Amino acid sequence: MHYAIRYTSEYRYDGPVTDNLNALRVKPATTSSQRCDEFHTRIDPEARVSRHLDYFGTEVLEFGIPTSHRELAIDVRTRVVTSEPARPAAGPWASLHTSAYEDAAGEFALPWQDQPALADPRLRQLHEQIDAEDPLAYLRALCELIPACFEYRPGATYVGSTVGHLLEVGAGVCQDFVHLALILLRRAGIAARYVSGYLWAAPEDGGADSLEVDTHAWLEALLPGAEGADVEGGHGEPVWVGADPTNRRLAGETHVKIGHGRFYADVAPVKGLYLGGATSELTAAVTMTRLDPQAGAKA
């Protein structure tokens, strides 16, 4: 599918600030099922933008505004073409213990510092509810389990919330669902990573051609390929497979990926700092427009 996406954010400061340094992760990635055809960025006040790939391969745009200012506007416009990813193969659990799998998994098989202990009885109870014959079946079951056990409720958590907070309040948003899924996948021996991007969320009966959306989060799990299966990456090789626990399904052509990391902080859309005692007020918006016929997806 073909999308035009506009991302805008505006910061208003209650006093003058200087040396405003920012890093943006907003450019859609190029993958086997996604191509970024156009990408334009406008910064006001005007600033020189430099680009590089971070450790995980996400493109980062960095800029600094040394002069005094009270407002900062970021306007990003892009066109992206997506296609449905290849159907994943159901490799066996035993393949998770091969050197090929462990080499591909890397740090995505490791826990991060502030996650709940794996011995936490709430995590153990969730894990024990899944009886899957292979890692792909575990991934699919997990995408059903999390939204069945936790309410999707904006405002129940905040951007810095932990999985422990989600377990306590029983509600959260896509970021929280993904962080929980990452812990459970790694507990099962499946490497997994956090993905940031956009989701085309039009109703299945068609809906509008243009939507106001939020940035979205899903995950990619490293699944072992089945010998003799026609899968991306080769016969029997591990393959990263996108999955969306908020929407109870695998990721598809309605998902537009920006980048991935161990958790949200690795792929936050904007990170910045400035000099001055002023506080800031942020307004942000994402408009996603389909440029060809498109089936919808639940937000």
C-alpha positions in Angstrom: 0.0 0.0 0.0 1.0 3.6 -0.6 0.9 6.2 2.2 1.6 9.9 2.6 2.5 10.7 6.2 2.9 14.0 7.9 4.4 14.3 11.4 4.4 17.7 13.1 5.5 18.7 16.6 5.7 22.2 18.1 7.4 23.3 21.3 6.4 26.5 23.0 8.7 27.8 25.8 7.6 30.2 28.5 10.9 31.9 28.3 13.9 32.2 25.9 16.0 29.1 25.4 19.4 28.5 23.6 21.6 25.6 22.5 18.5 23.5 21.7 19.9 20.1 20.6 17.6 17.4 19.3 17.6 13.9 17.8 14.7 12.7 15.6 13.8 9.2 14.8 10.9 9.8 12.4 12.1 8.5 9.0 10.4 5.2 7.8 12.8 2.3 7.5 13.6 0.4 4.3 12.9 -3.3 4.8 12.0 -6.3 2.6 8.3 -5.2 2.8 8.6 -1.4 3.0 10.2 1.3 0.9 10.5 5.0 1.7 10.1 6.9 -1.6 10.2 10.5 -0.3 11.3 12.2 3.0 11.4 15.9 3.8 12.0 17.7 7.0 11.5 21.4 7.9 12.8 22.9 11.1 11.8 26.4 12.4 14.0 28.2 13.5 16.1 27.0 10.5 18.8 24.5 11.5 21.4 22.4 9.7 20.4 18.7 10.0 22.9 15.9 10.0 22.0 12.2 9.6 23.5 8.9 10.8 22.4 5.4 11.7 22.2 4.5 15.3 23.5 1.2 16.8 20.3 -0.6 15.9 20.1 0.7 12.3 17.5 3.4 12.7 18.2 6.7 10.9 18.7 9.6 13.3 18.4 13.3 12.3 20.3 15.6 14.6 20.1 19.4 14.7 21.0 22.2 17.1 19.7 25.8 17.4 22.3 27.9 19.2 20.4 31.2 19.1 17.7 32.4 21.5 14.1 31.3 20.7 10.7 30.7 22.3 9.3 28.2 19.8 10.5 25.2 17.9 8.5 23.5 15.0 9.3 20.2 13.3 7.5 19.3 10.1 8.2 15.9 8.5 6.5 14.7 5.3 7.1 11.3 3.7 5.7 8.8 1.2 6.0 5.1 2.0 5.1 1.9 0.1 4.4 -1.3 2.0 3.5 -4.8 1.1 2.4 -7.8 3.1 5.4 -9.6 4.7 6.1 -13.2 3.8 4.2 -15.8 5.8 6.4 -16.9 8.7 7.3 -20.6 9.1 6.8 -22.6 12.2 10.3 -23.7 13.3 10.7 -26.0 16.3 11.5 -24.9 19.9 14.8 -26.8 19.6 16.1 -24.4 17.0 16.2 -21.6 19.7 19.3 -23.3 21.2 21.4 -23.4 18.0 24.4 -21.2 17.5 22.9 -19.6 14.4 19.9 -18.5 16.5 21.9 -17.3 19.4 24.2 -15.3 17.1 21.2 -13.6 15.4 19.4 -12.9 18.7 22.3 -10.9 20.3 21.2 -8.5 23.0 17.5 -8.9 22.1 17.5 -12.1 24.1 18.6 -10.3 27.2 16.5 -8.7 29.9 16.8 -4.9 30.6 17.6 -3.4 33.9 14.2 -2.1 35.3 11.9 -5.0 34.2 10.1 -7.0 36.8 12.0 -10.1 38.0 11.2 -13.2 35.9 10.3 -14.9 39.2 7.4 -12.4 39.6 4.3 -14.6 40.1 2.2 -12.4 37.9 4.6 -12.9 35.0 4.9 -16.6 35.7 1.1 -16.9 35.7 0.8 -15.2 32.3 3.6 -17.3 30.8 2.0 -20.6 32.1 -1.3 -19.7 30.4 0.4 -20.3 27.0 0.9 -23.9 25.8 2.3 -23.6 22.4 3.8 -26.3 20.1 6.3 -23.9 18.6 7.6 -20.3 18.9 5.3 -19.0 16.2 2.3 -20.4 18.0 3.6 -18.9 21.3 3.8 -15.5 19.6 0.3 -15.7 18.2 -1.1 -16.8 21.5 0.7 -14.0 23.3 -0.9 -11.4 21.0 -4.3 -12.8 22.1 -3.5 -13.1 25.8 -2.2 -9.6 26.6 -5.3 -7.7 25.3 -7.5 -10.3 26.9 -5.9 -9.7 30.3 -5.2 -6.0 30.2 -7.5 -3.1 29.2 -6.4 -0.7 26.5 -6.8 2.6 28.3 -5.0 5.9 27.3 -4.0 7.8 30.4 -3.7 4.7 32.6 0.1 4.9 32.2 2.6 7.5 31.0 5.6 7.4 28.7 8.0 6.4 31.6 5.8 3.7 33.0 7.2 0.3 33.8 5.8 -3.1 33.2 5.3 -3.3 36.9 2.9 -0.4 36.7 0.9 -2.1 33.9 0.7 -5.3 36.1 -0.6 -3.2 39.0 -3.2 -1.1 37.3 -4.3 -3.7 34.7 -4.5 -1.2 31.9 -2.2 0.6 29.5 -1.4 1.5 25.9 0.5 -0.1 23.0 3.9 0.8 24.5 3.0 -1.1 27.7 1.6 -4.1 25.9 4.8 -4.4 23.9 7.1 -4.1 26.9 5.2 -6.9 28.6 5.3 -9.0 25.5 9.1 -8.6 25.2 9.6 -9.8 28.7 7.4 -12.9 28.2 9.0 -13.8 24.8 12.5 -13.5 26.3 11.4 -15.6 29.2 10.3 -18.3 26.7 13.7 -18.1 25.0 12.5 -16.1 22.0 14.6 -12.9 21.2 12.4 -9.9 20.6 12.7 -6.2 19.9 10.6 -3.0 20.3 9.3 -1.4 17.1 8.1 2.2 16.6 6.1 3.4 13.7 2.6 4.2 12.5 -0.5 2.1 12.0 -3.1 2.8 9.3 -6.3 2.3 11.4 -9.2 2.8 9.1 -12.3 0.7 9.6 -12.5 -2.5 7.7 -15.4 -1.2 5.6 -13.2 1.4 4.0 -13.4 4.6 6.1 -11.7 7.9 5.3 -8.7 8.2 3.1 -6.9 10.4 5.6 -6.6 9.8 9.4 -5.2 11.5 12.4 -3.2 8.8 14.2 -0.7 8.4 17.0 2.7 6.9 16.8 2.3 3.1 17.4 4.3 0.4 18.9 4.6 -3.3 18.1 7.3 -5.9 18.3 9.5 -8.2 16.2 10.2 -11.7 17.4 13.1 -13.7 16.1 11.5 -17.0 15.0 13.4 -20.1 13.8 12.6 -21.0 10.2 11.5 -24.5 9.2 13.8 -26.6 7.0 12.5 -26.6 3.5 10.1 -23.7 4.0 10.2 -20.8 1.6 10.8 -18.0 4.0 12.7 -14.7 3.9 16.3 -15.1 5.0 16.8 -18.6 3.7 15.7 -22.2 4.5 15.7 -22.8 8.2 17.4 -19.5 9.1 16.0 -17.3 12.0 13.6 -14.6 10.7 12.3 -11.4 12.4 8.5 -11.5 12.5 6.4 -8.4 13.4 3.5 -8.8 15.8 1.0 -6.3 17.3 -0.3 -7.4 20.7 -2.5 -4.3 20.9 -4.4 -5.5 17.8 -4.1 -9.3 18.3 -2.3 -10.1 15.1 0.9 -10.2 13.2 2.1 -6.9 11.6 1.2 -6.4 8.0 1.1 -3.8 5.3 -0.9 -1.4 7.5 2.2 -1.1 9.8 4.8 1.5 8.8 8.0 0.9 10.6 10.4 3.7 11.7 12.9 1.6 13.7 13.6 -0.8 16.5 15.5 -1.2 19.7 15.5 -3.0 23.0 12.6 -0.9 24.4 10.8 2.5 23.8 13.7 4.7 24.8 15.8 3.4 22.0 13.4 4.7 19.3 11.6 7.6 20.9 10.6 10.0 18.1 12.2 13.1 19.6 14.9 13.5 22.2 16.3 16.8 23.1 17.8 19.3 25.6 18.3 23.0 25.8 19.8 25.7 28.0 17.5 28.0 29.9 15.1 27.8 32.9 11.9 27.8 30.7 9.4 25.0 30.6 7.9 23.8 27.4 4.5 22.8 26.1 4.3 20.3 23.3 1.7 19.7 20.6 2.1 16.9 18.1 0.1 15.3 15.3 0.4 12.6 12.7 -1.7 12.6 9.6 -1.7 9.4 7.5 -3.2 9.4 4.1 -3.7 6.4 1.8 -2.9 7.0 -1.8 -4.5 3.7 -3.1 -7.3 1.5 -1.9 -6.7 0.0 1.5 -8.2 -2.4 3.9 -8.3 -1.0 7.4 -7.0 -2.1 10.8 -8.1 -1.7 14.4 -6.1 1.0 16.3 
